[in-house]
C-alpha cells in the first residue's frame, strides 16, 4: 500500500505536527483523549498498538517529556509515516515503530518490558467495510479485542496499565478482553458528547496482574453548545492529563 496524498495538521494547540493520509480514518479527538489517559512518567517505556501515523503517541510525548515510545503498526506505509512524524516532532531518538500484527504474540514477547500500553483498536468485527480501505482496516477487526488486549498485556510489567478507547457499544467486549488478558481493577471513563446525552466513547484502563472491583469514573462532557467544555479544552489544547 502506498499513501499518495496526505495532509499536515496540528494537535494540542499546535504542539504536535501530524502528517496523515487525506483518505481513510483520520486522527482527532479519540487519539488526544487516549493519550491524555495514559498515566506515563518521564523515562518510562510505553507501547502503542496500531499507531497509524502516530497521532496518539505524539500527543503522549508532548505531555510527558522523556517518555520512551514503542509502537506496532501493520501497514508499512503508515509505520513509515509514523517514523517520519516522530522525526518532524524532534523525538525520533525516543520512538521505535515496528511493522507487525497484534496477532503475533511472539512479537509482543520480544519487546522490552513496558510500564504502560494503549490502543485505539479496530472495534467492529470483520464484515462489511466502510468505503475507504484504510478506514476499513482501522475500524473493522481482523484480530478481535481479546487479541489486542493479549498483545498489549504481554510485555507489560506487573501492575502496568493497559488503556483502550472504544465505542460505548463495545464496552462489554472490552471488559471481557481486559479480563482475559489478565488485567483487572478496571476503570471505566465515559465520554459524553454533551450533558444529558448517552456516551459514544468509553476509556477503559486496567492493570496487569491486579485484581479488584471495577470502577465507573465521573467521565467527561466534551461539548457545551457549539464549543468544547472547559474540561475538554485543557486536554485538547493545553495537553493536560485526563
N, C-alpha and C positions, 0 to 999 in steps of 0.2 A: 504494500500500500504506500502510495506517495501522497503527501499533503501538498497540493499545488497552490493553495491560497490560504493566507492566514491574516489575522488582524492583530494589531498591537493595542493592548488595553492596559488599564491601571486598576489596581485594587488597593484597599486600605488607604484611601485618600491620596493615592499616588506613590505610596511606599513600595508597592510591588509592580514591576513591569512584567506583563504576561503576553507572550505571543501564543495564539491559539488558532486552530483551524476555523475558517469562516463558516464552514458547514459542520453539522453534527452537533453533539451535546457540548454546549459552551459553558465554561466555568462562571460561577456567580455566587449567589447568596449561600448555597449549600457548602461550597468549598470554604468560604470565610467562616461560617458558623462551625464547621467541623474542626478547622484549625484552631479556632478560639476555645474549643472544648478540651483539647489535649493538654493534660497537666504536666507538660515537659519543663525541664530546667536546663540552664546552660550546661554544655558538655555532655548531656545525656544522649544516648543513641535512640532514635525513633524511626519506626518503619511505617511507610505508607504502601498499601496495596492498591494497585490500579491507579497510578498517579496521573494518567493523562498527560497533559502538557505541564503539569507541576503546580497548578494554582494553590492547592491546599498546603503542600509543603513549603512553598514560597511564603505564604501568609504566616505559617508557623515560625519560619525563620525570621520574619520581620518582627514578630512579637517576642521571640526568645533568642537573642543573640548568642552565638556559640553552640547552638544545638547541632548535633551531627545527624544527618538525614540519610536514610536508605529508602529506596523506592523500587517497586517492581511494576512493570507495565508490559502487557503482552504485545502491543502494537509497536513494532520497531520505529516507525516514523514518529509516533508520539513520544517514545522514550528519548529519541534524539532531540526532539523539540524541548522536552523537559530538561535535558542536559544543557542545551543552549540557553534556556531561560535561567537556569541556575547561574551560568556564567554571566549573563546580562545583568543579574542582580548582585553580582560580586560574591557569591557563596559557593562557587564550583568546588573549592577545596574541601567543603564540608558536606557535599552531596554525592551519593553513589546511586545511579539509576541502572537497574538490571532489566533486560528484556526477558520475560518469563511469564509463566502461567500459575495462578494460585492453586491449581490442582496438583502442582508439583511440590509435594511435601519435602522431598529431598532438597530442593532449592531453599525452602524456608529453614530447614535444619542446618544448611550450610552457612547461614548468615550469622554474624556475631550476636551475642546476647543483646536484647533490646529492653529499654526501660518502658517504652510505650509503643503501641501500634494503633493505626487508624485507617479507615477506608470509607469511601462513598461507593459502595459496591453496586453492580447491576442488581436491581431489586426485583424485577419481574421475571418469572420463569420463562425459559425459551419458548417462543411461539411466534405469532405474527409481529414482525419488527416494525418500528416506525420507518418513515421513508428513507432517511439518510443512513447509510451503512455505519458510519462512525457513531451515530446516535444509537442505533440498534445495539452495537457492541457495548456501549456504555450503560444501557438501561435494561437489556434483556440478557439473562444469565445463561451461559453455558455451564458454569460452576454455580452450585446453589449456595445459599448463605452459610450453610454449615461448612462447606469447603473454604469459603473466605475466612470464617472465624478460626477454623483449624490452622490455616496457613499463617494468619496473623499471630495466633497464640503460640505457635511452635517455637519461635526464637525469644519469646518474652521471658524475662526474669520472673521468678515467683513474686507475686504482688504487683507486677506491672499492669498497666491499664490498657484496655482494648476499647476503642471508641468507634462507633458506627453512626452514620446518619442515614435514615431510611424514611420512606413514606409511612405515615401513621398506619396505613392499612397493612403494613408488613411488620407491625410491632410483635405479634405473637411468634412469627417465624424468626425474627431477630433475637428474641429472648431465648427461644429454643436453640438457636445456633450458638449463642454465647455459652449456654449451659453445656451443650455437647462438647464444646472446646475446652471445658474445664475452667471456665471463668464465671465468677459469682459476685455476690454483693452488688447486684446490678442497679445502676441509677438510670432513671428514665426522665428525660427533659423534653417536654412538648414545645414545639414552636408554632404559635398561633399566628395566622396572618393578621388578624385583628381581634380585639377583645370581643368575646361572645361568639366567636366563630370556631368551628372544630379545627383542631390541629391538622396540618397537612404533612408536617415532618416531625420526626422524633429523633433525638440524640440518645443513644444507648451507650453506657460506659460500664464495663465490668473489669474485674481484677483476677489475674491468673492465680489459681490455687487458693482463692479466698472464698469462704462461704459466709453467708449471712443473708438477712432479709433484703429483698429488693425495695427500692425507694423511688417514689414519684416526686420529682423536684418541682418547684413552683413554675418553672418554664419561663418562656419569654414571648411577649407580644411584639410583633415586628412592625406593624403599621398602625398609624393613627390618622384617619382621613387619607390624604394623598401623600403623607410623609412618613418616614421611619420614626418610630418612637425614640425617646431619649436613650432608653436601654439598648436599643438596636444600634443607634448612632455610635455609641462609644466602642462597640465591637467592630462595626463595618468601616468606620472612618478612623478611629483612634487606636485600633489594634489591641483593644482590651481583651482580657480573658473572659470566657463565658462561665 
